Amino acid sequence: MKNKMDLKQLINLFDKGPLFDSSYSPLYERIPSSTEPSFDYFLGERNVPNVNCRLLFEKDLQEIQRLDQFNKSVSNNISLCQQTEDCDKFIHNRKYVVDPLTEEEKLFSIAYSILVYDKPEQFEILLRAIYRPQNFYCIHVDSKASLELFDEFKCAIKCFPNVFLASQRIPVEWGKMSVLTPELVCLKDLLQFSRWKYFINLTGQEFPLRTNYEIVKILKILNGSNDAEGTLKRANKERWNIKEKPPHNINPVKGSIHVTLNRQFVEYVISNPVAKDFLNWVNKTDIPDETYFASLIHNPHLGIPGSFKGDIETDFAVKKPFLSRFKNWVNAPNPLPCLGKYVRSICIFGLGDLPQLARRPEFFANKFHIDYKPHVIHCMDQLIFNRTRDELYKNLKFRTTFYENIESIKDVV
């Protein structure tokens, strides 16, 4: 897969399959190894009760039909505050990875924000999947959440010194500045920690498609390039129809609030007067969260490190893919089947989507609902656990050819 045609064929495999022998994806190669697990959390399997996840990833229709009737969460009903009364016991029982695992990961810290408003149980599953002691995690709980829910979120993170609540709580309202403000609060909070090199923002309804080791590998390939969606062709330009022109000759670009940013970019967002002027401008527009990061990343004359200098348009292919997030929109330029259900035009993944999720090259996927087809998120959790273990013990090789050949990462400020 060395030339562009081979990479386009690979993208077709991400989209449509078929099934693959090595971890259900063309990104892996199975390697024979006799190395035995030495960490306690990798002893035994991470099983999902009464579910054969392997059959689901292999698109076994009988197993899908058997489980399709279940929408209730398969987890226990013990509150997180009860579970975390004894932190050592909680970390042991839930098999949190409390070791960097590799020297490469130890030396490459990642900062995360996670915005949540309900379902602390689902948040805890996400946190466990991405937790590493060398990373940093800022958790923003919507101020509209009940005190009971807020306490559950506090309890979920109290056992981890590198996981903390955002310094300010915002009442989040879709389409308003309040969607963007919690991200900025967390960015400022995270800059207090000097070690991390990249920032990724999440919500509680997402789940990783990559292991921490794989994300580190890809971020090192990005080598300072930011990752963000960008478009003018599909932009809702009426959002920007205000009397005041954008400051500093910034051309507005539509994108996603979900981004992967290098540390220098984050420092610019928090400290530079140009970024603050533009923030004041987008605050007067509609749905500012879809304009702010995308515009700063796609206006190279500002000189922000890692900004794109080439074509703005995200093409969902080799030239300029959007790696931060896999979302299956009903009206996407590259429509894919949704075998769950659509809510507000975005796919809530179902059991039949698991083979596609296993193949995807992005970092994270959106959206999962723990109270709709809960086995989906639990099987994804098992998959990421298995990949983490097998990569550590040299049973599985992660192929990085696709990422190395992305054109846009070579044309940045």
C-alpha positions, 0 to 999 in steps of 0.5 A, spaced: 500 500 500 505 504 498 502 509 492 495 513 492 491 508 488 493 503 494 491 508 499 484 509 496 483 502 496 484 501 503 479 507 504 474 503 501 476 497 505 475 502 511 468 503 509 465 497 506 470 491 508 470 485 508 471 482 514 479 481 516 482 476 520 487 481 524 483 484 529 477 485 524 481 491 520 486 492 515 490 496 520 493 490 523 497 484 522 497 478 527 504 476 529 505 469 533 508 470 540 509 466 546 510 472 551 505 471 557 502 477 560 505 480 566 500 486 568 495 484 572 490 487 568 491 483 562 490 476 566 484 473 563 479 476 558 474 482 559 468 478 557 461 481 556 456 477 560 452 473 555 455 476 549 459 473 544 463 479 541 467 476 536 460 473 533 458 480 533 464 483 529 464 478 524 457 480 523 453 474 525 446 475 524 443 470 529 447 473 534 445 480 532 438 478 532 438 474 539 441 481 542 437 486 538 431 486 543 436 488 549 436 495 551 438 495 558 445 496 561 448 490 562 453 493 568 451 493 575 447 497 579 452 499 584 453 507 584 460 510 582 460 513 589 459 506 593 464 503 588 470 508 589 469 508 597 476 504 596 480 506 590 485 501 590 479 496 590 476 500 585 482 500 580 483 493 581 476 490 580 475 495 574 482 493 571 484 500 570 491 501 566 495 504 571 502 504 568 504 507 561 505 500 558 511 503 553 517 508 554 514 511 547 507 512 551 510 514 557 514 520 553 508 522 549 503 525 554 496 527 551 491 532 554 483 530 554 477 534 555 471 530 556 464 534 556 458 530 560 451 532 562 448 525 564 450 517 564 456 517 569 456 509 568 457 510 560 463 516 562 466 511 567 467 506 561 470 511 556 475 514 562 477 506 563 478 505 556 483 511 555 486 512 562 493 512 562 497 515 568 502 520 564 495 523 560 491 529 563 484 529 563 479 535 564 472 533 566 466 538 565 460 537 568 454 541 565 451 545 570 444 543 569 446 536 571 443 534 578 447 534 584 446 527 584 449 526 577 454 531 579 456 527 585 457 521 581 461 524 576 466 526 582 466 519 585 468 516 578 474 521 578 476 521 585 481 515 585 486 518 579 490 524 581 491 526 573 483 527 572 480 533 575 474 537 574 474 543 570 475 550 574 468 553 571 461 549 570 457 552 564 450 551 562 451 548 555 445 550 550 446 547 543 448 552 538 450 557 543 457 559 545 456 555 551 458 549 547 465 552 546 466 555 553 467 549 557 472 547 552 476 553 553 475 553 560 479 546 560 484 548 555 486 553 560 486 548 566 490 543 562 496 548 560 497 548 567 501 541 566 507 542 562 508 535 559 503 534 554 504 535 547 497 534 544 490 535 546 483 531 544 476 533 546 471 528 547 464 528 550 461 522 554 457 519 548 464 517 544 468 511 545 476 510 542 477 506 536 484 506 537 489 504 543 493 509 547 499 506 543 496 507 536 494 514 538 501 516 540 504 513 534 499 517 529 500 523 533 508 522 532 506 522 525 502 528 525 508 531 527 505 538 530 500 538 524 493 539 527 487 535 525 480 538 524 474 538 519 474 544 514 469 546 509 466 552 505 462 548 500 458 545 505 458 551 510 452 554 512 454 561 511 448 565 513 451 563 520 456 569 519 451 574 516 452 579 521 454 587 520 461 586 523 467 583 519 471 577 522 477 581 525 484 580 522 482 578 515 480 571 518 476 567 513 470 563 516 470 556 515 465 551 517 468 545 521 467 540 527 468 542 534 472 536 535 479 537 534 486 534 535 491 540 537 498 541 538 500 544 545 502 551 541 496 551 538 492 551 544 497 556 547 495 561 542 488 560 543 488 561 550 493 567 550 493 570 543 489 577 542 488 575 535 484 568 538 481 573 543 478 578 538 476 572 533 472 569 539 468 575 540 466 575 533 464 568 533 460 569 539 455 574 535 454 568 530 450 562 530 453 555 532 460 558 534 463 552 536 463 549 528 466 556 526 472 557 531 477 552 531 476 550 524 477 557 522 483 558 526 486 552 523 485 554 516 487 561 516 495 560 515 496 567 514 495 567 522 501 563 523 499 558 528 503 552 528 500 546 525 495 550 521 493 547 514 496 551 508 493 547 503 486 545 500 480 547 506 476 541 504 475 535 508 475 529 503 474 523 507 480 520 503 487 520 503 488 528 501 485 531 507 481 526 512 478 528 518 481 523 523 479 526 530 472 523 529 468 518 526 461 520 525 455 517 521 451 523 518 445 521 515 446 527 509 454 526 509 458 526 503 460 519 504 454 516 506 455 509 510 449 504 512 447 506 520 444 499 523 442 503 529 438 509 529 438 516 527 437 521 532 438 529 530 441 526 523 447 522 526 447 515 527 447 512 534 451 505 533 447 499 533 450 492 534 450 491 526 455 497 526 460 493 530 464 491 524 464 497 521 467 501 527 472 495 528 475 497 521 475 505 521 482 509 522 479 515 526 481 516 533 474 516 536 467 514 534 460 518 536 455 516 538 454 511 543 448 511 548 448 506 554 441 505 554 440 503 547 444 497 544 448 497 550 452 491 548 455 495 542 460 500 547 461 493 551 464 490 545 468 496 543 471 496 550 473 489 549 476 490 542 480 496 545 482 492 551 484 486 546 488 490 542 492 494 547 494 487 550 496 484 544 500 490 541 504 490 548 505 483 548 507 483 540 501 479 538 499 484 534 502 489 529 499 496 528 500 498 520 501 506 520 502 506 512 495 510 511 497 515 516 504 516 513 501 518 506 496 523 508 498 529 504 495 535 508 499 533 514 505 535 510 503 542 508 502 546 514 505 552 518 
